[in-house]
Amino acid sequence: IYVHSKEVEDLVESGRVGIGQLFRHFNILPEFSLLTAGPTTNGGFWRNYTLESDLVTCSIREVFCSGVWSLSPLESNNRGDQ
């Protein structure tokens, strides 16, 4: 996390707003930039990207397990709602 504003720094340090809530708190739509991506050894994939605004820049790495996009029907939970 790179903070570009004293106001944001003070807010995060106070604990009133979490890092994940900053963009919403300031009603900012950050710019998304995909930096790199690739497969994992178990069939999933990873990606590195930034979310950037004038107030804060977040560098993020996400790792997705294999089959993350596989959808299957929900199994009946035996409540009689068939």
Summary of the structure (lengths in Angstrom):
residues: 82
radius of gyration: 18.8
end to end distance: 48.2
largest distance: 56.9
contacts: 161
relative contact order: 0.21
helix: 20%
strand: 34%
